[in-house]
Amino acid sequence: MAEFRSIRQILSIPNFGVCSQCGKEVDYAEFILVHKNRAYLFCSKACFRKWLRETRVHYGD
C-alpha cells in the first residue's frame, strides 16, 4: 500500500505486489483503488468486492 500527498499529481503505481484483501503476491493487479491518498491493489474483482463489504468504503460520485 502506498501513500500520496496530493491527488493532483501524476501517479505511477506498480501493478504488482501483494493483494490488500487476501495477501497473495500477484504479478499483475486486476484492480487498483486510490482512496484517501492510499493505493490498494487487488488480485481479483472478488477480493475487491469482499474488501469493500468488510471496510464499507464509499468511492466514486
PyMOL Python script that loads the backbone (N, CA, C, O; Angstrom):
from pymol import cmd

cmd.read_pdbstr("""\
ATOM      1  N   MET A   1       0.855  -1.158   0.000  1.00  0.00           N
ATOM      2  CA  MET A   1       0.000   0.000   0.000  1.00  0.00           C
ATOM      3  C   MET A   1       0.907   1.230   0.000  1.00  0.00           C
ATOM      4  O   MET A   1       1.849   1.303   0.789  1.00  0.00           O
ATOM      5  N   ALA A   2       0.632   2.187  -0.871  1.00  0.00           N
ATOM      6  CA  ALA A   2       1.424   3.403  -0.978  1.00  0.00           C
ATOM      7  C   ALA A   2       0.608   4.595  -0.491  1.00  0.00           C
ATOM      8  O   ALA A   2      -0.621   4.595  -0.573  1.00  0.00           O
ATOM      9  N   GLU A   3       1.307   5.614   0.016  1.00  0.00           N
ATOM     10  CA  GLU A   3       0.633   6.839   0.448  1.00  0.00           C
ATOM     11  C   GLU A   3       0.999   7.975  -0.500  1.00  0.00           C
ATOM     12  O   GLU A   3       2.108   8.013  -1.032  1.00  0.00           O
ATOM     13  N   PHE A   4       0.063   8.900  -0.709  1.00  0.00           N
ATOM     14  CA  PHE A   4       0.277  10.024  -1.603  1.00  0.00           C
ATOM     15  C   PHE A   4      -0.098  11.310  -0.890  1.00  0.00           C
ATOM     16  O   PHE A   4      -1.041  11.331  -0.100  1.00  0.00           O
ATOM     17  N   ARG A   5       0.635  12.384  -1.163  1.00  0.00           N
ATOM     18  CA  ARG A   5       0.357  13.667  -0.515  1.00  0.00           C
ATOM     19  C   ARG A   5      -0.686  14.475  -1.265  1.00  0.00           C
ATOM     20  O   ARG A   5      -1.576  15.059  -0.648  1.00  0.00           O
ATOM     21  N   SER A   6      -0.590  14.516  -2.568  1.00  0.00           N
ATOM     22  CA  SER A   6      -1.527  15.311  -3.356  1.00  0.00           C
ATOM     23  C   SER A   6      -2.140  14.450  -4.447  1.00  0.00           C
ATOM     24  O   SER A   6      -1.427  13.744  -5.161  1.00  0.00           O
ATOM     25  N   ILE A   7      -3.445  14.505  -4.576  1.00  0.00           N
ATOM     26  CA  ILE A   7      -4.118  13.702  -5.594  1.00  0.00           C
ATOM     27  C   ILE A   7      -3.982  14.358  -6.974  1.00  0.00           C
ATOM     28  O   ILE A   7      -4.307  13.737  -7.987  1.00  0.00           O
ATOM     29  N   ARG A   8      -3.508  15.595  -7.019  1.00  0.00           N
ATOM     30  CA  ARG A   8      -3.377  16.313  -8.291  1.00  0.00           C
ATOM     31  C   ARG A   8      -2.103  15.962  -9.038  1.00  0.00           C
ATOM     32  O   ARG A   8      -1.915  16.403 -10.172  1.00  0.00           O
ATOM     33  N   GLN A   9      -1.236  15.189  -8.438  1.00  0.00           N
ATOM     34  CA  GLN A   9      -0.012  14.811  -9.120  1.00  0.00           C
ATOM     35  C   GLN A   9      -0.243  13.563  -9.972  1.00  0.00           C
ATOM     36  O   GLN A   9      -1.209  12.828  -9.769  1.00  0.00           O
ATOM     37  N   ILE A  10       0.645  13.341 -10.911  1.00  0.00           N
ATOM     38  CA  ILE A  10       0.562  12.145 -11.744  1.00  0.00           C
ATOM     39  C   ILE A  10       1.077  10.972 -10.919  1.00  0.00           C
ATOM     40  O   ILE A  10       2.171  11.027 -10.359  1.00  0.00           O
ATOM     41  N   LEU A  11       0.281   9.917 -10.851  1.00  0.00           N
ATOM     42  CA  LEU A  11       0.638   8.771 -10.025  1.00  0.00           C
ATOM     43  C   LEU A  11       1.230   7.659 -10.873  1.00  0.00           C
ATOM     44  O   LEU A  11       0.727   7.353 -11.954  1.00  0.00           O
ATOM     45  N   SER A  12       2.278   7.070 -10.385  1.00  0.00           N
ATOM     46  CA  SER A  12       2.857   5.892 -11.012  1.00  0.00           C
ATOM     47  C   SER A  12       2.773   4.759  -9.992  1.00  0.00           C
ATOM     48  O   SER A  12       3.580   4.679  -9.066  1.00  0.00           O
ATOM     49  N   ILE A  13       1.790   3.892 -10.176  1.00  0.00           N
ATOM     50  CA  ILE A  13       1.541   2.819  -9.221  1.00  0.00           C
ATOM     51  C   ILE A  13       1.955   1.500  -9.857  1.00  0.00           C
ATOM     52  O   ILE A  13       1.487   1.169 -10.946  1.00  0.00           O
ATOM     53  N   PRO A  14       2.822   0.747  -9.199  1.00  0.00           N
ATOM     54  CA  PRO A  14       3.177  -0.557  -9.773  1.00  0.00           C
ATOM     55  C   PRO A  14       1.974  -1.484  -9.786  1.00  0.00           C
ATOM     56  O   PRO A  14       1.157  -1.456  -8.866  1.00  0.00           O
ATOM     57  N   ASN A  15       1.859  -2.302 -10.821  1.00  0.00           N
ATOM     58  CA  ASN A  15       0.721  -3.215 -10.917  1.00  0.00           C
ATOM     59  C   ASN A  15       1.079  -4.605 -10.409  1.00  0.00           C
ATOM     60  O   ASN A  15       0.416  -5.582 -10.757  1.00  0.00           O
ATOM     61  N   PHE A  16       2.116  -4.703  -9.593  1.00  0.00           N
ATOM     62  CA  PHE A  16       2.485  -5.967  -8.964  1.00  0.00           C
ATOM     63  C   PHE A  16       2.673  -5.719  -7.474  1.00  0.00           C
ATOM     64  O   PHE A  16       2.944  -4.593  -7.056  1.00  0.00           O
ATOM     65  N   GLY A  17       2.532  -6.744  -6.696  1.00  0.00           N
ATOM     66  CA  GLY A  17       2.693  -6.609  -5.253  1.00  0.00           C
ATOM     67  C   GLY A  17       1.822  -7.603  -4.512  1.00  0.00           C
ATOM     68  O   GLY A  17       1.626  -8.731  -4.964  1.00  0.00           O
ATOM     69  N   VAL A  18       1.299  -7.175  -3.366  1.00  0.00           N
ATOM     70  CA  VAL A  18       0.504  -8.045  -2.503  1.00  0.00           C
ATOM     71  C   VAL A  18      -0.929  -7.541  -2.478  1.00  0.00           C
ATOM     72  O   VAL A  18      -1.169  -6.346  -2.304  1.00  0.00           O
ATOM     73  N   CYS A  19      -1.877  -8.446  -2.651  1.00  0.00           N
ATOM     74  CA  CYS A  19      -3.301  -8.105  -2.625  1.00  0.00           C
ATOM     75  C   CYS A  19      -3.669  -7.552  -1.250  1.00  0.00           C
ATOM     76  O   CYS A  19      -3.288  -8.122  -0.228  1.00  0.00           O
ATOM     77  N   SER A  20      -4.407  -6.443  -1.223  1.00  0.00           N
ATOM     78  CA  SER A  20      -4.812  -5.811   0.031  1.00  0.00           C
ATOM     79  C   SER A  20      -5.821  -6.646   0.804  1.00  0.00           C
ATOM     80  O   SER A  20      -5.971  -6.459   2.011  1.00  0.00           O
ATOM     81  N   GLN A  21      -6.510  -7.556   0.142  1.00  0.00           N
ATOM     82  CA  GLN A  21      -7.530  -8.374   0.809  1.00  0.00           C
ATOM     83  C   GLN A  21      -6.969  -9.715   1.282  1.00  0.00           C
ATOM     84  O   GLN A  21      -7.002 -10.018   2.475  1.00  0.00           O
ATOM     85  N   CYS A  22      -6.460 -10.510   0.357  1.00  0.00           N
ATOM     86  CA  CYS A  22      -6.069 -11.886   0.712  1.00  0.00           C
ATOM     87  C   CYS A  22      -4.583 -12.051   1.010  1.00  0.00           C
ATOM     88  O   CYS A  22      -4.179 -13.070   1.571  1.00  0.00           O
ATOM     89  N   GLY A  23      -3.758 -11.062   0.643  1.00  0.00           N
ATOM     90  CA  GLY A  23      -2.332 -11.138   0.930  1.00  0.00           C
ATOM     91  C   GLY A  23      -1.522 -11.947  -0.069  1.00  0.00           C
ATOM     92  O   GLY A  23      -0.334 -12.189   0.142  1.00  0.00           O
ATOM     93  N   LYS A  24      -2.164 -12.368  -1.163  1.00  0.00           N
ATOM     94  CA  LYS A  24      -1.480 -13.158  -2.190  1.00  0.00           C
ATOM     95  C   LYS A  24      -0.600 -12.250  -3.041  1.00  0.00           C
ATOM     96  O   LYS A  24      -1.017 -11.158  -3.428  1.00  0.00           O
ATOM     97  N   GLU A  25       0.628 -12.705  -3.334  1.00  0.00           N
ATOM     98  CA  GLU A  25       1.509 -11.941  -4.208  1.00  0.00           C
ATOM     99  C   GLU A  25       1.054 -12.120  -5.646  1.00  0.00           C
ATOM    100  O   GLU A  25       0.808 -13.240  -6.094  1.00  0.00           O
ATOM    101  N   VAL A  26       0.942 -10.997  -6.377  1.00  0.00           N
ATOM    102  CA  VAL A  26       0.476 -11.038  -7.759  1.00  0.00           C
ATOM    103  C   VAL A  26       1.467 -10.324  -8.667  1.00  0.00           C
ATOM    104  O   VAL A  26       2.113  -9.356  -8.265  1.00  0.00           O
ATOM    105  N   ASP A  27       1.577 -10.818  -9.902  1.00  0.00           N
ATOM    106  CA  ASP A  27       2.436 -10.179 -10.902  1.00  0.00           C
ATOM    107  C   ASP A  27       1.696  -9.077 -11.645  1.00  0.00           C
ATOM    108  O   ASP A  27       2.318  -8.147 -12.158  1.00  0.00           O
ATOM    109  N   TYR A  28       0.361  -9.176 -11.705  1.00  0.00           N
ATOM    110  CA  TYR A  28      -0.441  -8.178 -12.402  1.00  0.00           C
ATOM    111  C   TYR A  28      -1.747  -7.971 -11.635  1.00  0.00           C
ATOM    112  O   TYR A  28      -2.528  -8.908 -11.470  1.00  0.00           O
ATOM    113  N   ALA A  29      -1.978  -6.761 -11.175  1.00  0.00           N
ATOM    114  CA  ALA A  29      -3.176  -6.459 -10.381  1.00  0.00           C
ATOM    115  C   ALA A  29      -4.408  -6.398 -11.272  1.00  0.00           C
ATOM    116  O   ALA A  29      -4.372  -5.809 -12.353  1.00  0.00           O
ATOM    117  N   GLU A  30      -5.482  -6.999 -10.824  1.00  0.00           N
ATOM    118  CA  GLU A  30      -6.760  -6.940 -11.535  1.00  0.00           C
ATOM    119  C   GLU A  30      -7.426  -5.585 -11.314  1.00  0.00           C
ATOM    120  O   GLU A  30      -8.103  -5.068 -12.202  1.00  0.00           O
ATOM    121  N   PHE A  31      -7.232  -5.009 -10.120  1.00  0.00           N
ATOM    122  CA  PHE A  31      -7.928  -3.774  -9.765  1.00  0.00           C
ATOM    123  C   PHE A  31      -7.062  -2.964  -8.809  1.00  0.00           C
ATOM    124  O   PHE A  31      -6.499  -3.518  -7.864  1.00  0.00           O
ATOM    125  N   ILE A  32      -6.951  -1.657  -9.043  1.00  0.00           N
ATOM    126  CA  ILE A  32      -6.216  -0.754  -8.152  1.00  0.00           C
ATOM    127  C   ILE A  32      -7.148   0.389  -7.779  1.00  0.00           C
ATOM    128  O   ILE A  32      -7.746   1.012  -8.656  1.00  0.00           O
ATOM    129  N   LEU A  33      -7.274   0.667  -6.496  1.00  0.00           N
ATOM    130  CA  LEU A  33      -8.131   1.739  -5.997  1.00  0.00           C
ATOM    131  C   LEU A  33      -7.286   2.717  -5.195  1.00  0.00           C
ATOM    132  O   LEU A  33      -6.539   2.309  -4.305  1.00  0.00           O
ATOM    133  N   VAL A  34      -7.398   4.014  -5.506  1.00  0.00           N
ATOM    134  CA  VAL A  34      -6.760   5.051  -4.699  1.00  0.00           C
ATOM    135  C   VAL A  34      -7.860   5.710  -3.899  1.00  0.00           C
ATOM    136  O   VAL A  34      -8.784   6.296  -4.463  1.00  0.00           O
ATOM    137  N   HIS A  35      -7.763   5.613  -2.571  1.00  0.00           N
ATOM    138  CA  HIS A  35      -8.792   6.147  -1.671  1.00  0.00           C
ATOM    139  C   HIS A  35      -8.102   6.811  -0.493  1.00  0.00           C
ATOM    140  O   HIS A  35      -7.278   6.193   0.181  1.00  0.00           O
ATOM    141  N   LYS A  36      -8.440   8.071  -0.244  1.00  0.00           N
ATOM    142  CA  LYS A  36      -7.849   8.848   0.857  1.00  0.00           C
ATOM    143  C   LYS A  36      -6.322   8.792   0.815  1.00  0.00           C
ATOM    144  O   LYS A  36      -5.668   8.509   1.819  1.00  0.00           O
ATOM    145  N   ASN A  37      -5.771   9.069  -0.368  1.00  0.00           N
ATOM    146  CA  ASN A  37      -4.329   9.144  -0.605  1.00  0.00           C
ATOM    147  C   ASN A  37      -3.586   7.836  -0.366  1.00  0.00           C
ATOM    148  O   ASN A  37      -2.386   7.856  -0.091  1.00  0.00           O
ATOM    149  N   ARG A  38      -4.264   6.709  -0.464  1.00  0.00           N
ATOM    150  CA  ARG A  38      -3.621   5.400  -0.363  1.00  0.00           C
ATOM    151  C   ARG A  38      -4.025   4.553  -1.569  1.00  0.00           C
ATOM    152  O   ARG A  38      -5.160   4.620  -2.041  1.00  0.00           O
ATOM    153  N   ALA A  39      -3.090   3.771  -2.050  1.00  0.00           N
ATOM    154  CA  ALA A  39      -3.366   2.880  -3.178  1.00  0.00           C
ATOM    155  C   ALA A  39      -3.563   1.463  -2.656  1.00  0.00           C
ATOM    156  O   ALA A  39      -2.735   0.945  -1.906  1.00  0.00           O
ATOM    157  N   TYR A  40      -4.663   0.844  -3.057  1.00  0.00           N
ATOM    158  CA  TYR A  40      -4.977  -0.527  -2.677  1.00  0.00           C
ATOM    159  C   TYR A  40      -4.954  -1.381  -3.937  1.00  0.00           C
ATOM    160  O   TYR A  40      -5.567  -1.023  -4.942  1.00  0.00           O
ATOM    161  N   LEU A  41      -4.254  -2.501  -3.888  1.00  0.00           N
ATOM    162  CA  LEU A  41      -4.089  -3.386  -5.029  1.00  0.00           C
ATOM    163  C   LEU A  41      -4.843  -4.687  -4.752  1.00  0.00           C
ATOM    164  O   LEU A  41      -4.769  -5.225  -3.647  1.00  0.00           O
ATOM    165  N   PHE A  42      -5.568  -5.194  -5.755  1.00  0.00           N
ATOM    166  CA  PHE A  42      -6.360  -6.412  -5.581  1.00  0.00           C
ATOM    167  C   PHE A  42      -6.056  -7.403  -6.697  1.00  0.00           C
ATOM    168  O   PHE A  42      -5.851  -7.016  -7.847  1.00  0.00           O
ATOM    169  N   CYS A  43      -6.030  -8.694  -6.341  1.00  0.00           N
ATOM    170  CA  CYS A  43      -5.710  -9.736  -7.320  1.00  0.00           C
ATOM    171  C   CYS A  43      -6.923 -10.116  -8.162  1.00  0.00           C
ATOM    172  O   CYS A  43      -6.762 -10.677  -9.245  1.00  0.00           O
ATOM    173  N   SER A  44      -8.138  -9.820  -7.686  1.00  0.00           N
ATOM    174  CA  SER A  44      -9.347 -10.161  -8.439  1.00  0.00           C
ATOM    175  C   SER A  44     -10.496  -9.246  -8.030  1.00  0.00           C
ATOM    176  O   SER A  44     -10.433  -8.565  -7.006  1.00  0.00           O
ATOM    177  N   LYS A  45     -11.548  -9.242  -8.852  1.00  0.00           N
ATOM    178  CA  LYS A  45     -12.745  -8.471  -8.506  1.00  0.00           C
ATOM    179  C   LYS A  45     -13.392  -9.015  -7.245  1.00  0.00           C
ATOM    180  O   LYS A  45     -13.954  -8.260  -6.453  1.00  0.00           O
ATOM    181  N   ALA A  46     -13.312 -10.324  -7.059  1.00  0.00           N
ATOM    182  CA  ALA A  46     -13.897 -10.947  -5.865  1.00  0.00           C
ATOM    183  C   ALA A  46     -13.223 -10.419  -4.598  1.00  0.00           C
ATOM    184  O   ALA A  46     -13.899 -10.113  -3.616  1.00  0.00           O
ATOM    185  N   CYS A  47     -11.904 -10.314  -4.618  1.00  0.00           N
ATOM    186  CA  CYS A  47     -11.182  -9.769  -3.459  1.00  0.00           C
ATOM    187  C   CYS A  47     -11.552  -8.303  -3.244  1.00  0.00           C
ATOM    188  O   CYS A  47     -11.732  -7.867  -2.107  1.00  0.00           O
ATOM    189  N   PHE A  48     -11.667  -7.543  -4.335  1.00  0.00           N
ATOM    190  CA  PHE A  48     -12.040  -6.134  -4.220  1.00  0.00           C
ATOM    191  C   PHE A  48     -13.427  -5.992  -3.599  1.00  0.00           C
ATOM    192  O   PHE A  48     -13.615  -5.178  -2.694  1.00  0.00           O
ATOM    193  N   ARG A  49     -14.396  -6.769  -4.070  1.00  0.00           N
ATOM    194  CA  ARG A  49     -15.763  -6.682  -3.536  1.00  0.00           C
ATOM    195  C   ARG A  49     -15.829  -7.122  -2.077  1.00  0.00           C
ATOM    196  O   ARG A  49     -16.548  -6.526  -1.276  1.00  0.00           O
ATOM    197  N   LYS A  50     -15.079  -8.164  -1.736  1.00  0.00           N
ATOM    198  CA  LYS A  50     -15.048  -8.623  -0.343  1.00  0.00           C
ATOM    199  C   LYS A  50     -14.461  -7.536   0.552  1.00  0.00           C
ATOM    200  O   LYS A  50     -14.976  -7.280   1.640  1.00  0.00           O
ATOM    201  N   TRP A  51     -13.383  -6.899   0.096  1.00  0.00           N
ATOM    202  CA  TRP A  51     -12.752  -5.816   0.844  1.00  0.00           C
ATOM    203  C   TRP A  51     -13.734  -4.658   1.026  1.00  0.00           C
ATOM    204  O   TRP A  51     -13.815  -4.085   2.112  1.00  0.00           O
ATOM    205  N   LEU A  52     -14.485  -4.307  -0.033  1.00  0.00           N
ATOM    206  CA  LEU A  52     -15.478  -3.233   0.066  1.00  0.00           C
ATOM    207  C   LEU A  52     -16.551  -3.558   1.096  1.00  0.00           C
ATOM    208  O   LEU A  52     -16.933  -2.698   1.890  1.00  0.00           O
ATOM    209  N   ARG A  53     -17.040  -4.795   1.085  1.00  0.00           N
ATOM    210  CA  ARG A  53     -18.069  -5.194   2.055  1.00  0.00           C
ATOM    211  C   ARG A  53     -17.546  -5.119   3.483  1.00  0.00           C
ATOM    212  O   ARG A  53     -18.263  -4.684   4.385  1.00  0.00           O
ATOM    213  N   GLU A  54     -16.303  -5.540   3.694  1.00  0.00           N
ATOM    214  CA  GLU A  54     -15.738  -5.561   5.040  1.00  0.00           C
ATOM    215  C   GLU A  54     -15.386  -4.169   5.552  1.00  0.00           C
ATOM    216  O   GLU A  54     -15.577  -3.879   6.733  1.00  0.00           O
ATOM    217  N   THR A  55     -14.874  -3.305   4.677  1.00  0.00           N
ATOM    218  CA  THR A  55     -14.436  -1.977   5.117  1.00  0.00           C
ATOM    219  C   THR A  55     -15.525  -0.922   4.969  1.00  0.00           C
ATOM    220  O   THR A  55     -15.453   0.135   5.596  1.00  0.00           O
ATOM    221  N   ARG A  56     -16.535  -1.201   4.144  1.00  0.00           N
ATOM    222  CA  ARG A  56     -17.628  -0.264   3.873  1.00  0.00           C
ATOM    223  C   ARG A  56     -17.129   1.085   3.349  1.00  0.00           C
ATOM    224  O   ARG A  56     -17.671   2.138   3.686  1.00  0.00           O
ATOM    225  N   VAL A  57     -16.088   1.031   2.520  1.00  0.00           N
ATOM    226  CA  VAL A  57     -15.535   2.236   1.906  1.00  0.00           C
ATOM    227  C   VAL A  57     -16.482   2.724   0.821  1.00  0.00           C
ATOM    228  O   VAL A  57     -17.010   1.923   0.050  1.00  0.00           O
ATOM    229  N   HIS A  58     -16.700   4.031   0.757  1.00  0.00           N
ATOM    230  CA  HIS A  58     -17.511   4.635  -0.298  1.00  0.00           C
ATOM    231  C   HIS A  58     -16.571   5.331  -1.270  1.00  0.00           C
ATOM    232  O   HIS A  58     -15.707   6.105  -0.858  1.00  0.00           O
ATOM    233  N   TYR A  59     -16.734   5.061  -2.544  1.00  0.00           N
ATOM    234  CA  TYR A  59     -15.894   5.679  -3.556  1.00  0.00           C
ATOM    235  C   TYR A  59     -16.759   6.105  -4.728  1.00  0.00           C
ATOM    236  O   TYR A  59     -17.912   5.688  -4.845  1.00  0.00           O
ATOM    237  N   GLY A  60     -16.201   6.932  -5.588  1.00  0.00           N
ATOM    238  CA  GLY A  60     -16.956   7.422  -6.749  1.00  0.00           C
ATOM    239  C   GLY A  60     -17.773   8.649  -6.403  1.00  0.00           C
ATOM    240  O   GLY A  60     -17.587   9.267  -5.355  1.00  0.00           O
ATOM    241  N   ASP A  61     -18.694   8.997  -7.315  1.00  0.00           N
ATOM    242  CA  ASP A  61     -19.514  10.200  -7.127  1.00  0.00           C
ATOM    243  C   ASP A  61     -20.702   9.953  -6.234  1.00  0.00           C
ATOM    244  O   ASP A  61     -21.486  10.868  -5.982  1.00  0.00           O
TER     245      ASP A  61
END
""", "prot")
cmd.dss("prot")
cmd.show_as("cartoon", "prot")
cmd.util.cbc("prot")
cmd.orient("prot")
